Amino acid sequence: MKNSIYNISLVMISISIYLLIEYPNSGRAGLIAGGLIFIGFVLNIVGFCLNAKATLEK
C-alpha cells in the first residue's frame, strides 16, 4: 500500500507539472494543478512516512 500511495503521489505531481507547462495562461488549469500538487505532496509525505515506519519496525 505504501508503494501505491507513493506512486500515485508522483503521478499527481507529474500531471500538475504537465498542466502548468501545457496551459500556462489558463486559470482553471492552474487551479487544478495547484490542487493536484498540494494533494500530491501530502500523499508523498504520507507514503514516505509509511515507508520509514515500516523500515523502523523491522
Stockholm file with secondary structure:
# STOCKHOLM 1.0

chainA/1-58         MKNSIYNISLVMISISIYLLIEYPNSGRAGLIAGGLIFIGFVLNIVGFCLNAKATLEK
#=GR chainA/1-58 SS CHHHHHHHHHHHHHHHHHHHHHCTTCHHHHHHHHHHHHHHHHHHHHHHHHHHHHHHHC
#=GC SS_cons        CHHHHHHHHHHHHHHHHHHHHHCTTCHHHHHHHHHHHHHHHHHHHHHHHHHHHHHHHC
//
